[in-house]
């Protein structure tokens, strides 16, 4: 979800990422240094990157933005 700030040339959008976007951003950041070039290497790197996202981060993203969907 994005909201516009300012007007004209100085207009900026302040985006608040969804929990899925935040997680994927973290996974992509972990995948970049591996620079995998084959399908198998991409799959292995993706799996490893998913494993490296701490459950506390995932729970925090969903509690912060989608608390209505989670039992608290």
C-alpha positions as CSV (number, residue, x, y, z in Angstrom):
1,X,0.0,0.0,0.0
2,X,1.5,3.4,-1.0
3,X,0.4,6.9,-0.1
4,X,1.5,10.0,-2.0
5,X,3.5,12.7,-0.1
6,X,4.0,16.2,-1.5
7,X,3.0,17.5,-4.9
8,X,4.5,18.2,-8.3
9,X,8.2,17.3,-8.9
10,X,8.7,16.7,-5.2
11,X,6.0,14.1,-5.0
12,X,7.1,10.9,-3.4
13,X,5.3,7.6,-2.5
14,X,5.7,6.2,0.9
15,X,5.1,2.5,0.6
16,X,4.4,0.1,3.3
17,X,5.2,-3.4,2.2
18,X,2.9,-6.4,2.9
19,X,4.3,-9.2,5.0
20,X,4.8,-11.3,1.9
21,X,6.7,-8.5,0.2
22,X,8.9,-8.0,3.3
23,X,9.8,-11.6,3.4
24,X,10.5,-11.9,-0.3
25,X,12.7,-8.8,-0.1
26,X,14.7,-10.4,2.7
27,X,15.0,-13.7,0.7
28,X,16.1,-11.8,-2.5
29,X,18.7,-10.0,-0.4
30,X,20.1,-13.3,0.8
31,X,20.1,-14.8,-2.8
32,X,21.9,-11.9,-4.5
33,X,25.4,-12.8,-3.1
34,X,25.1,-16.4,-4.3
35,X,24.6,-15.3,-7.9
36,X,23.2,-18.7,-8.9
37,X,23.2,-19.4,-12.6
38,X,21.5,-22.7,-13.0
39,X,18.0,-23.8,-12.1
40,X,19.3,-26.3,-9.5
41,X,21.5,-23.6,-7.9
42,X,18.6,-21.1,-7.8
43,X,16.4,-23.7,-6.1
44,X,19.0,-24.6,-3.5
45,X,19.8,-20.9,-2.8
46,X,16.1,-20.0,-2.5
47,X,15.5,-22.9,-0.1
48,X,18.5,-21.8,2.0
49,X,17.4,-18.2,2.0
50,X,13.9,-19.2,3.2
51,X,15.5,-21.2,6.0
52,X,17.6,-18.2,7.0
53,X,14.5,-16.0,7.7
54,X,13.9,-16.2,11.4
55,X,10.4,-17.3,12.5
56,X,10.3,-14.3,14.8
57,X,10.6,-11.9,11.8
58,X,7.8,-13.7,10.0
59,X,5.5,-13.6,13.0
60,X,6.3,-10.0,13.6
61,X,5.5,-9.0,10.0
62,X,2.1,-10.7,10.2
63,X,1.3,-9.5,13.7
64,X,2.1,-6.0,12.7
65,X,0.2,-5.9,9.4
66,X,-2.3,-8.8,9.4
67,X,-3.2,-9.3,13.1
68,X,-6.8,-9.9,12.1
69,X,-5.7,-13.1,10.3
70,X,-3.7,-14.5,13.2
71,X,-4.7,-15.7,16.6
72,X,-2.9,-13.6,19.2
